[in-house]
Amino acid sequence: MGDFVFFALVGFVAQLADGALGMGFGIISASILFGSGVAPPLVSATVNAAKIPTGTIAALSHWRFGNIDTALLRPLAIGGVLGGLAGALTLSHLKGNLLTVLISCYLLLIGMTVILRGLRNRPPRPVRSGNASLIGAAGGLIEGIGGSWGPIVTPALTGAGHPPNRAIGSGAAAELCVSVAVFVTLALTYFAGTWAPQPGRGLLIPTAGLLAGGIPAAVFGGWLASRAPRRALTIAVGLLTLGIGTYRLLDLFLH
């Protein structure tokens, strides 16, 4: 019961951040699971399983408040699904420390770019569909590996000058497609015997807890993204990205 309540609280806070900033649910949930010693395939499967229902509600909320750009959504989703399939299939062959350093350096760079853009209050400019596909593929790859779509996609779209509410809403809708693809891929590889859960660890309690907390918070995501000031939201996205990158590097080198 204690674990369930804990994961419910994590799910609520993470999804609330995800709805407002376009990132948070995957990175917070995955970090806690990784920190508990859960194997990477099980982490990705758990996070993406929880993201399917919460992502559905979040996407509907963003659609209701006009945060989804369909022209941006299409290439993001296609690139994301392809990247997610690649990430899920190669998950067990990646070197964890090297991957952490590469992702953290990327987050530090893009975080500073987004913060500067917000401080200068530059006007938005459209993101080309080809660029959006590449951004989606990169986010999907990381999503398949560790359930962290938001820190890759949202800052990249915002850093390119896309309106934060559209970047967040379109990214959330595309993430739903990616989560379904990643979870199905991991489920198929599990049944094929490619990987197996650790003794005493399963999907049920963490997934149920994340859902119990994440679903109520997902309802408010579209409203938060549509109401928050563009400049403040841009800077908040940058700060969160910078913080995640710094935390990951410190955690790696201090341990």
C-alpha positions in Angstrom: 0.0 0.0 0.0 2.9 2.4 0.8 4.5 1.8 -2.6 1.2 2.5 -4.3 0.6 5.8 -2.5 4.2 6.8 -3.2 3.9 6.2 -6.9 0.5 7.9 -7.0 2.1 11.1 -5.5 5.0 10.8 -8.0 2.5 10.4 -10.9 0.4 13.4 -9.8 3.4 15.8 -9.5 5.1 14.5 -12.6 2.0 14.7 -14.8 1.2 18.2 -13.5 4.6 19.3 -14.5 4.3 17.5 -17.8 1.0 19.2 -18.6 2.3 22.6 -17.9 5.9 22.3 -19.2 5.7 19.5 -21.7 8.1 17.3 -19.7 8.3 15.7 -16.3 6.2 12.6 -16.2 8.7 10.3 -18.0 11.9 11.7 -16.6 10.7 11.9 -13.0 9.1 8.5 -13.0 12.0 6.8 -14.8 14.6 8.5 -12.5 12.8 7.1 -9.4 12.5 3.6 -10.9 16.2 3.7 -12.1 17.2 4.8 -8.6 15.4 1.9 -7.1 17.5 -0.5 -9.1 14.9 -1.5 -11.7 16.2 -2.8 -15.0 16.0 -0.4 -18.0 13.6 -2.5 -20.0 11.2 -2.8 -17.1 11.5 1.0 -16.4 10.7 1.8 -20.0 7.8 -0.6 -20.1 6.3 0.7 -16.8 6.6 4.3 -17.7 5.2 3.9 -21.2 2.3 1.7 -19.9 1.3 4.5 -17.6 1.7 7.1 -20.3 -0.9 5.5 -22.5 -4.0 6.4 -20.5 -2.5 9.6 -19.0 -1.3 10.6 -22.4 -4.8 10.1 -23.9 -6.4 12.4 -21.3 -3.6 14.9 -21.7 -3.9 15.0 -25.5 -7.7 15.5 -25.2 -7.1 18.3 -22.7 -4.6 20.0 -25.0 -6.9 19.6 -28.0 -9.8 21.2 -25.9 -7.7 24.3 -25.2 -6.3 24.7 -28.7 -2.7 23.7 -27.9 -2.3 21.1 -30.8 -0.9 22.1 -34.2 -1.9 19.3 -36.5 0.7 20.2 -39.1 3.4 19.8 -36.4 1.8 16.8 -34.9 2.0 14.6 -38.0 5.8 14.6 -38.6 6.5 14.6 -34.8 4.4 11.4 -34.4 5.9 9.6 -37.4 9.5 10.4 -36.5 8.8 9.6 -32.9 7.3 6.2 -33.5 10.2 5.2 -35.7 12.7 6.4 -33.1 10.8 4.7 -30.3 10.9 1.4 -32.1 14.6 1.7 -32.6 15.1 2.7 -28.9 13.0 -0.2 -27.5 14.7 -2.8 -29.7 18.3 -1.7 -28.9 17.7 -0.9 -25.2 19.6 -3.8 -23.8 22.7 -3.1 -25.9 23.4 0.5 -24.9 26.1 1.7 -22.5 24.3 3.4 -19.7 27.0 5.9 -18.5 27.9 7.0 -22.1 24.2 7.5 -22.9 23.7 9.5 -19.7 26.6 11.9 -20.5 25.4 12.5 -24.0 21.8 13.2 -23.1 22.9 15.4 -20.1 25.2 17.5 -22.3 22.4 17.9 -24.9 20.0 19.0 -22.1 22.4 21.6 -20.8 22.9 23.0 -24.3 19.3 23.2 -25.3 18.3 24.4 -21.8 20.6 27.4 -22.0 19.3 28.1 -25.6 15.7 28.1 -24.5 16.4 30.3 -21.4 18.2 32.9 -23.6 15.3 32.8 -26.1 12.8 33.4 -23.3 14.8 36.3 -21.8 15.2 38.0 -25.2 11.5 37.3 -25.9 12.1 36.4 -29.5 9.0 36.0 -31.7 8.1 32.4 -32.7 9.0 31.0 -36.1 7.6 27.9 -37.7 9.4 24.6 -37.5 9.8 22.8 -40.8 8.3 19.4 -41.1 11.6 17.8 -41.8 13.1 19.3 -38.6 10.1 18.2 -36.7 10.5 14.6 -37.9 14.1 14.6 -36.7 13.2 16.0 -33.4 10.5 13.4 -33.1 12.9 10.6 -34.0 15.4 11.8 -31.4 12.7 12.0 -28.7 11.3 8.6 -29.7 14.7 7.0 -29.4 15.2 8.3 -25.9 11.6 7.5 -25.0 12.2 3.9 -26.0 15.3 3.7 -23.9 14.1 5.4 -20.7 10.7 7.1 -21.1 12.0 10.6 -21.5 10.4 12.2 -24.6 9.6 15.6 -23.1 13.1 16.9 -22.2 14.2 16.2 -25.8 11.2 17.3 -27.8 9.7 20.3 -26.0 12.9 22.3 -25.5 13.9 21.6 -29.2 10.6 22.9 -30.4 10.6 25.8 -28.0 14.2 26.6 -28.7 13.3 26.8 -32.4 10.8 29.5 -31.6 7.6 27.5 -31.7 4.9 28.8 -29.3 5.4 27.0 -26.0 1.7 25.9 -25.7 1.7 24.5 -29.2 5.1 22.8 -28.6 3.7 21.2 -25.4 0.3 20.2 -26.8 1.6 18.8 -30.1 4.4 17.0 -28.3 2.0 15.5 -25.8 -0.3 14.2 -28.6 2.7 12.7 -30.5 4.1 11.2 -27.3 0.9 9.1 -27.0 1.6 7.5 -30.3 5.2 6.8 -29.4 4.3 5.3 -26.0 1.9 2.8 -27.6 4.6 1.8 -30.1 7.3 1.4 -27.4 5.1 -0.5 -25.0 3.9 -2.9 -27.7 7.5 -3.5 -28.8 8.7 -4.1 -25.3 5.8 -6.5 -24.7 6.5 -8.5 -27.8 10.3 -8.7 -27.0 9.3 -9.8 -23.4 7.1 -12.6 -24.7 9.9 -13.5 -27.2 12.2 -14.0 -24.2 14.6 -11.1 -25.0 14.3 -9.7 -21.5 12.6 -10.6 -18.2 11.5 -8.7 -15.0 13.8 -8.9 -12.0 12.6 -11.3 -9.2 10.2 -9.5 -7.0 9.7 -6.6 -9.4 6.7 -6.2 -11.6 4.7 -3.7 -13.6 1.5 -3.7 -11.5 2.1 -1.6 -8.4 4.2 1.2 -10.0 2.0 1.4 -13.1 -1.2 1.5 -11.0 0.2 4.1 -8.7 1.5 6.3 -11.6 -2.0 6.1 -13.2 -3.9 6.9 -10.0 -1.9 10.1 -9.6 -1.3 10.9 -13.2 -4.8 10.7 -14.6 -6.4 13.5 -12.4 -3.4 15.8 -13.1 -3.6 15.1 -16.8 -7.0 16.8 -16.9 -5.5 20.2 -16.0 -2.5 20.0 -18.4 -4.2 21.7 -21.3 -5.5 24.5 -19.2 -2.2 25.1 -17.6 -0.3 25.2 -20.9 -2.9 27.5 -22.5 -3.0 30.0 -19.5 0.7 30.3 -18.6 2.5 33.4 -20.1 4.6 32.5 -23.1 7.8 34.1 -21.9 7.6 32.7 -18.4 6.7 29.3 -19.7 9.7 29.3 -22.2 12.1 30.2 -19.3 10.5 27.6 -17.1 11.0 24.9 -19.8 14.7 26.0 -20.1 15.3 25.9 -16.4 13.7 22.5 -15.9 15.8 21.2 -18.8 19.0 22.7 -17.4 18.2 21.3 -14.0 17.6 17.8 -15.3 20.8 17.8 -17.3 22.8 19.0 -14.3 21.2 16.5 -11.9 21.9 13.6 -14.2 25.6 14.5 -14.6 26.1 15.1 -10.9 24.3 11.8 -10.0 26.5 9.9 -12.5 29.9 11.4 -11.3 29.1 11.4 -7.6 28.1 7.7 -7.6 
